[in-house]
Amino acid sequence: MAQEGGKRQLEARETRRRLFAAASALFARQGYHETTIDQIVRQAGVAKGTFFLHFATKEAVVTELVGHQTRAALRARAEAL
């Protein structure tokens, strides 16, 4: 039973990662406003409802993306100093 829970958590993390990667690529290629949730889920290979299990809105993906970029910039700055 405990293994099943661990497997589900890994699958959920992988699904979230795929959604995030798909959204990031689409935002970079065609811009935030031109990207739809339908396009994101199609590229990630998941159902639309799955998107909403991981992100409340498209804006939530952007918030996470900005957080990733900010942390990367701070790490780069610390390494440069």
Stockholm file with secondary structure:
# STOCKHOLM 1.0

chainA/1-81         MAQEGGKRQLEARETRRRLFAAASALFARQGYHETTIDQIVRQAGVAKGTFFLHFATKEAVVTELVGHQTRAALRARAEAL
#=GR chainA/1-81 SS CHHHHHHHHHHHHHHHHHHHHHHHHHHHHHCTTTCCHHHHHHHHTCCHHHHHHHCSSHHHHHHHHHHHHHHHHHHHHHHHC
#=GC SS_cons        CHHHHHHHHHHHHHHHHHHHHHHHHHHHHHCTTTCCHHHHHHHHTCCHHHHHHHCSSHHHHHHHHHHHHHHHHHHHHHHHC
//
